Amino acid sequence: MQLVTSRELLQELDDKIQQLKNGSTYDRCRAAEYLGKFTRIYSPIDTGGREVDPLIQSLNDPEESVRLKAIEALVFIDDNRAVEPLMACLNNDKESVAAAAAEALGKFRDPRAIEPLLMKIGPAYNPLTNAARNAVDQYPDKEPAAAVLRRLWETGSDDDRLTCIKISGRLGPAYPVLSYLLAAADASWFQMRAAAIRSLVHFHQKEAVATLAKKLKDPDARIRFDAARTLGFWDDPEVVQMLLEALGDQSPQVRAEVIDCLSRLKNNTGLIGHISPALKDPVWTVRLAAVKGLQRINHPKTISTLQKALKDSHPEVRLQGVKILKYSRTPWAVALFLKALRHADRPKSLLALHNMDFIRDESIAWYKIDLKDTGKSGAGAMDIPRLRSLAIRTWRRFLRDKSFKIRLWAVKELKQIKGRKATKYLCKALGDPNPRVRREAADVAHVYDAMRQLRILAKALASLDNHIRLAAVQVVEDGRFDPAHPLARHYIRRRLLQLRKDPDPRVRKCAQRAAESDYFEELTASGLQHWANWFKSYTSLRRRQ
């Protein structure tokens, strides 16, 4: 094993420095990474800091990846000569480079970097402001940052004071800035007052609550709006009482914001009685906020209020009323859902169809709804046969809709309902003008009853439409329909043998493969006679019915 001398390592270091200056993008990135780790790997070797200046020069490299690697390497080396170049990088045109520089300055903890970092903190949440905020928090001594903010507030212009307020709102109660915010809340400049009220969200103290209580009665509706939004972040009985009093505000925007804040509280179940009267508000935006708030509360008591929302004069309120229904699992809510589908609003109908798919995915079909989970809201009066009949009438109506997407949804839902009428309408859907609807109706894999599967499949195999015949044959070929009765297997196999002479080559090939499947067995002569007698009795019974 050959040992590497210090001279050879330093020579390799010089080679990497040259590679950092003249290499390709990939080579420059690898060289910067090597220079950053060299000191830690070979700590006994004194490099004299020769690798710091090339890395500082790489902060102006045209490639963003090289600049990021250079910043990472300078953090590894931990040399104070890199502080001022990193401060200059805070104004880099690439936000990722500026954010990496702010994060690196937080690890250096140099007092010179506090003011540039504070100037990058603002109300917007982006990588640079978040990195600058975290970097300032890493300084153990809070006094330098407080001194900068004090200077901005006491000796600066109005713009400097506004900057001070925005920075103070992001820093939080760890810094002595509450007095600045309370003073700015009473300023004559609107932007100053609004910024101060929004910044008080991190200061849940008595002084801040008292100030916001006053601002709820401010003559400017925008100030009242910001005060209500700030109070909505504090789950406190005193704050809740203030918001309840603000429900009678003259501005509809303020009322809607108060309802939104009340519905976001943790213990919001007891507020249903205060939010429900807003469904009669003359302004539709307030009614919409009330419906959204009741949806957010998600309690069985809110279902009874949906009848008002579903009959609202504004389509957006009706649309939101349909959304809330999908969070209930009672037959009463499902009945309301079906009645909402029968309304003339097409956007609301489409949304209700989407939510109905959510209910079906939760394995709550019409014939499986548990009547025990109905509560005391009168849902027990809605029995399963009536609900099934209402569902069939609803989907039958949508089978005649102009949009093929709605007709497709109707076919999917009819497959979930048990009954002869549902089968009848599925057979009618085999003649739909859209091929996708016809193929969906012919696919009987998800039909609930085996006898219904056989009836629909038999009609699909005898159809004059190539799409329907092909879809039905593919169902049999894929094994998605496997009749347990041997007579049914014999009937399906006979139809498949006839389809081997179909004019469509795709149907012929699929029928040939499906007829040769293992589960089609030839019956004996006595079995065929039994099949003929059974079919004769079945058809005579159908004629009498």
Secondary structure, DSSP 8 states (H G I E B T S, - for coil): -----HHHHHHHHHHHHHHHHHS-HHHHHHHHHHHHHHHHHTTTS--TTTTHHHHHHGGG-SSHHHHHHHHHHHHHHT-GGGHHHHHHHTT-SSHHHHHHHHHHHHHHT-GGGHHHHHHT--SS-SHHHHHHHHHHHT-S--HHHHHHHHHHHHHS-HHHHHHHHHHHHHH-TTSS-HHHHHHHTT-SSHHHHHHHHHHGGG--SHHHHHHHHHHTT-SSHHHHHHHHHHHTT---HHHHHHHHHGGG-S-HHHHHHHHHHHHTSSS-GGGHHHHGGGGG-SSHHHHHHHHHHHHHH--GGGGGGHHHHHT-SSHHHHHHHHHHHTT--SHHHHHHHHHHHTSS-HHHHHHHHHHHHHHHHTT--GGG--GGGGTTSSGGGS-HHHHHHHHHHHHHHHTT-S-HHHHHHHHHHHTTS-SHHHHHHHHHHTT-SSHHHHHHHH--TT-S-HHHHHHHHHHHHT-S-HHHHHHHHHHHHTTS---SSHHHHHHHHHHHHHGGG-SSHHHHHHHHHHHT-TT-----HHHHHHHHHHHHHHHHHHHH-
